[in-house]
Each structure stands twice: as C-alpha cells, then as structure tokens.
C-alpha cells in the first residue's frame, strides 16, 4: 500500500499533462504478463488482527460502518462521473480520494474494515488507471492498474481482480498488442472462473473476442462472441447482485463490443465486406440503446464512431460523416482523448478513401475547428 500511496501523492503533486506519462515506462510482453500471474497466489491472512470495535466507540484512525459506506458510495459516484463526462474532468478527484484511502490503510484497522478498505482502494486505483488511459497517459494508467490488482488481491476479491485485468487488456488492444491482451484475459478467466458472475464472465468473453479479432483469428473470435452472448443471457438468473463496477456491461455494451470485434476482423482481413456486414446490425443496435442511456455518453460517442467506421468499410461515406458529426457534438462535452483520437483516425480514413467528397471536406474543416490537436486533458 505504500507504493500506491506514494504514486498517488506524486500524481497529485506533479501531474501536469504528460509528466508521469513520460517518467514511466510502459511494460509489455513477458515483463508485463509474468508479474501479473502472481495475483493467482492467495495472500495469507495477517495474524493477530484486532476485532471490530464496538459501534459506539472509534479509536484514532478506525473507521465506522457509516464512514465505510460513504467511501463506497463516493467510489460509485466517481464511476458515474467518468461514464458521463470522460476521464479528464474528475481524474484528480479520484486520485485524491485514493490517496486518502491509502492513508487510512496505514492506520490501525480491524480485519474486516481493512479488507473493505483494500477493495475500495482497488476500485479507485482501477478507476484512476481507466481515466488516465482515457486521456492518453498510458504508462500512468498501467501503473495504476498494476497497483489496483495488488489491492484486489489483498482484499481477496478475485472477480474484481479479473475486471482490473480486463481493463489492462483493453489498453493493450488500444496499443496494438492483442497477444498481450489475450494473455491478460485468459489470466482473468482462469482466476475467476468459479466465482465471477455471468455478467462478468460475459464481459471477459467479449474482450477475448476483441483480442482474437485483432490477432486475425476469426474462428476463435466468433466462438468467443457466442460465449459472450450465451453467458450474458444467464445474467438475470444470477441470484446475487452484481457489484457496481460491472453494471456498465449492459446489453448495449455487449452489442458494442461484439460489433467492434467483427469490425476489427474486417480491417485485419483487408477491409472484408463479410465481417463489416456482421458488425453493422450489432453496431446499429448498440447505438440505438446508448442513445437512450444518458449515463454513458462516452460509450455512445465511441459506438457512433464505430458505426461510422463500419459505413466506411461498406463504402458509405455520407452515412459515416453524419455519425462522426454527431459523435463530435458529444466529444465536446466529455473530456476523453480516446474519443477525440478515434474521431481523428476515422476522419483520416475518410479523407484517404473519399477525400474529394463534399461531406468529407466539410467534416475535415469542422474537425480542425472543434477538436484541435492541442486540446488538453486534465
């Protein structure tokens, strides 16, 4: 926990854009995967832990149940803000809360309270990593993910650990390292196969499909897509409430992930119209569902962009430019460099393939005015 405390303190004090990102090195390959395998080894319980204090007393540094509940509720609130506003607007607030939790863990706490604090620390560190990833601070994001996994292990929460590994996998796909992404997802699946809810398992299958798609393995990708769909269908029959961190994985998110897998396959297969046709109805359904979901505006923007790329694959540039224009309107409201980058890449593709089309020329001019490259995230 000392490492997490020191890193969050440094981030708070020195996090001018790019500072921590340039002072850290991004790990990949065996240097990333091999240390992550240690999360499967259980942490032995600490001997001699104090029992819970009586509800009417509170020693210095100890937390009461209402205070723990407030910490958990605050973490949920931060997660909602991220989904609505992107990673740039609230990242420092999350890092600050994380630093406070690590300070509390260095005070005397009872065993159950300490376990809950480690869980809160893991969720906050994962969220700090996710927000850092969203605004383009990739090494900083990875460092938070690694520290989050350590905290989840201390909390004994293997489903949460699998979720953190899935976030790391998403980052590796984004960075063009699908083999690493697949290793991380398989590690997550192995570590949580007997305890994760159907919703969590479906999310892991969907991420497995994304990795296989980017590796150019259509058979395995299609199998993972089917497993994601079949497992998600069992989610309503699960007799325990899902933790808040996996509730984002809705029907809309399932459609979106699976459609992106087929879209990615289309690009890897040389702009295959067959895989583009598989992606199109799934992406359309994801966009329809996200249009009514005001809590996940960033996801709505990302799926609009995804739909725009499918139309480019199908050589339908007019539809593509219309969707990108709509996504740009959302991008101005959310602080997400990831959204901005995907918009720019989609426009670049449109210019390369249909640069003489009036709609593409107009979109290029609008992009330069509304989402300039110099836009900064916090």
N, C-alpha and C positions, 0 to 999 in steps of 0.2 A: 504493500500500500504506500510505502514511502516513495517508490518510483512514480506512482500515479499522482501523489500529492505534489512532488517536485515538478513533474511535467506540466500539470495543470497550472501551477503557480507561474512557471516560466511562460506558458502560453498567455496567461492573463497579462503579464507584465510586458512582454516583448512581441506580442502577436500583431505587429504591423504586417500588412499583407506580404506573404512570401517569406517572412523571416524564418519561422520554424520550418517551413517547407524547404528552404534552401540549406538549412543547417542539419537536416536529417537525410539519411539515405533510404530509398525505397528498397525493401527486400523482395526477392522473387526466387523461384526455383527452390532447391533444397534448403537454402538459408532461410526461407520463409516456412516451408512445409514441415520440415523436421522438428523445429521447436513447437509448432502447433500440435503435434501429436501427443505432447505431454499432457494436454488437457484431459486425455482419457484416463490418466492415472489419478485415482481419487486422492484428495488431500486428507491426511489423517486428522481426526478431531484433536483439538488442543486440550491438553489435560488441565484439570483444575479450574474450569471456568466457573464463574460465580453464578448463582441462581438469579432469576429475575428479582428486582427489588419490589417491595410492596407497592401497590398502585398509589398510595398516599405519600410516598417518600421519593426523593430524587437526589441521588448523590451527585457530586460535581462531575459533569461530563456524561452522565447517564441520560438516556432519552426515555421519555414516557411513550405509551402507545399512541396518544393523540399526535405527538410530535413525529413519530414514525409514519403515521397515516398521512400527515401533511407533506412529508418528504415524498412519499409515493404519489400523492395527488399532484404535487408540483412537477414530478417527472412526466406524468401523463399530460399535464398542461403544456410542457415544453415540446412533447412529441406532436401534439395537435398544432402548435405554432409552426413547427418545422413543415408539416404537411401542407399547411395553408400558405405559408409565407416564404418557404425555402430556407436554406441553411445560413444565409448571410445576415438575417435580421436579429437572430436570438442566440447565435453561437457563443458569444462571450458570456451571456447569462447562464447558459448551460455549463460552461467551463467553470464559472464562478461557483455555481451550486455544487458541482462535482468536487471542487477543492474544499468546500465546507464539509462535505460528507467524508472526505479522506481525513480531515482534521478530527472529525468525530470518531473515526475508527482508531485513532491513536490515543483516545481516552479510554478508561476502563469501561467496558460494556459487558453485559451478560451474554451468554452463548446465543440465545435466540435473537436478541437485539443485534448482536454482531453479524449474524447470518443475514438478517434483513438489510443491514447497512451495506454489506458486501453486494447484495442483489441490487440495491439502489445505485451503488457505485458502478456496477457493471452496466446497468441500463443507461446511466448518464454518460459513461465513457463511450459506450457504443453510439449514443446519440451525438456526442461531441465529434466522434470519428465520422459519422454519417454526414454531419453538417460540414465538416472540413472537406470531405470528399465532394460534397455538393458544390462547394465554392472553389474547388480546384487545388486545395492544399493536400496533395496525395500522400507524401511521406508522413505528414502530421496525422492524417486520417488513419493510416495504417498503424501508427504508434498507439493511438487511442484504442483501435480495435484489439490490438495485442494485449494492452493493459486491461481492457474490458473482459477479455477471455480469462485472464488470470483472476479477476474479481468474481466472475461467474463460477469459476472452479472453486474458489474459496467459499462461495455461497452454496455449493453443491447443486447448482441448477443446470443440469445438462441440456434441457430444451433451450434455455437462454443462451448457453454456450453455442448450440447449433445455429441459433439465429445470428449471433455475432459472426460466426464463420461464414454464414450466407452473405452477410454484408461485405466481408472481405472478398468473397467470391465475386460479388457484383463489381467491386472495384477492379479486380483482376480482369474481368471481361471488358470493362471500360478501358483498361490499359492495354488491351490486346494480348493478354496472356491466358487464353482459355484452358490450357493444360493445368496451370496453377489453380484456376477457378474450379476445375473438376476435382482436383485433389482435395481442396478445401471442402467442397460439398460432400464428397464421399466420406471425409472425416466427420463432418457434421451428422450425416446419416447414420454412420456406424455408432457414433457416441450417443445418439438419442433415439435409436430405433425402438427401444422398449419403453419409452416414457414420453415422447413428444405427441401432441395432439394431431388428429388428422389434418387440421388446417396448417400446422407447422410442417408436417411431412409433405403435404401437397406443395407448399412453397419451396421446399428443398428439391422436390422432383422438377418443379418448373425451372429452378436455377440449374439443375443438372441438364435439362434440355437446352438451356441457353449456352452452356459450356460445349455440349456436343455439337450444337449448330455452328458455333464459331470454330470448332475443330473440323467441320466438314464431314460429320458422321450422321447422315440423315436417318438411317435405321435406328440408331440408339437415341437420336433426338426425338423421333416420333414415338418410340416406346416410352420415354420419359414424359412426353406431353400427355400420353394416355394415362400413365400412372398419376400424374398431377390431377387430371380431370376426375379419375375414378376415386382417388383418395379425398379430394375436396368434396365429393358428393357425400362422404361419410361424416363431414364436419358437424352437421346438425344433429347427428346421433350421438356425438360425444357427450358424456354425462357430466363433464366438468367444465366450468367457464374457462375460456381461453385467456391467457394473460394479455394485457393491453398491447404489448409490443408486437403481437402477431395479428391483431384485429385489422390492421391495414390490408391484410391479404384477403380481399373480398372477391366476389365473382368478377368484378371489373378488373381487378388486379390479375386474376387468373387468366382471363381472356387476353389482357395486355401482354403478360409475359409469354404466353404460348404463341401469340401472333408475332411478337418480336423474335421468337426462336425461328419461325418459318421465314420471316423477313431476313434474318441473318443468314439462314441457309441459302436463300435466294442470291444474296450477294456473294457468298463463298462459292456457290455453284455457277458463278459467271452471270449474275442477273437472271437467274432462272425464272421464266414466267409461271412454271408449275408451282414453285414454292411461294411466289408472290400471290398466286390465286388462293393458296391455302391460308396465307396470312390475312388477306383482305376481309373476309367476313368476321373473323375473330377480332381484328383491329377495329372494325366498324362497331361491333357490339361493345367493345371496351370504351370507345369514345362516347357512345350513347349513354352508357352507365355513368361514366365520370362526369358527363355534362350536368347531371343532377346531383353530383356529390360536391358540395361547396367546401368540404373539409380537406379535400385532396386536390387542390388547384395545380400543384406542380405535376402530379400524376396525369391530370387532364392535359396539361401542356405537352408532356412527354409523349402521350399517346396520340395527340393531334399531329405531332411531328412524325411519329412512327407511321401514322396513316398517310402523311404526305410522302414519306419515302416509298411506301408501297405503290402509291399512284405514279411516282417517278419510275419505279420498276416496270409498271404496266404502261409506261409512256403516255401518261395522262397529266401533263404539266399544269393545265389550267386548274384542275381539282387540287393538285399539290400546292400551288401558290395560294389558293384560298385558305387551305388548312394552316399553312405556315403563317399567314397574316393573322389568323385567329390566335395561334399559339404566341405570336409576338405580343398581342394585347395582354395575354396572361403573364408573359415573361416580364413585362414592365412592372407587374405588381408583386412578383416573387423574386427574392434575391437568390438566384440559382445560376451559377456559372455553367453548370451541367446543362441546363435548359438552353442557355444562350449559345453554348458551344454546339449543341445538336442542331439548333436553328441555323447557325452559320454553315455547318457542314452540309445541311440539306440544301441551303441556297447555293452553295458552291457546286453541288451536284447538278442542281437545276441549270445553273449558268453553263456548266460544262456540256450538258446534253441538249439544252434548249435556250441557249443564250440569246438568240435573236427574237424570241417570243416577247411580245409587248408586256405580258403579265410578269414574266421573269425579270425584265428590265426594271419595271416599276417596283417589284419586290426588292431587288438589289438596292435601289435608291432608298427605299423605306428602311431597309435594314441598316444602312450606313447612318441614317439619321436617328433611328430609335434605339438601336442596340449597338453602339460603337464599341470597338475592341477595347477601348480604355476603361469601360465600365468596371468599377471595383466592387469587390465584396468585402464585408467586414470580417 
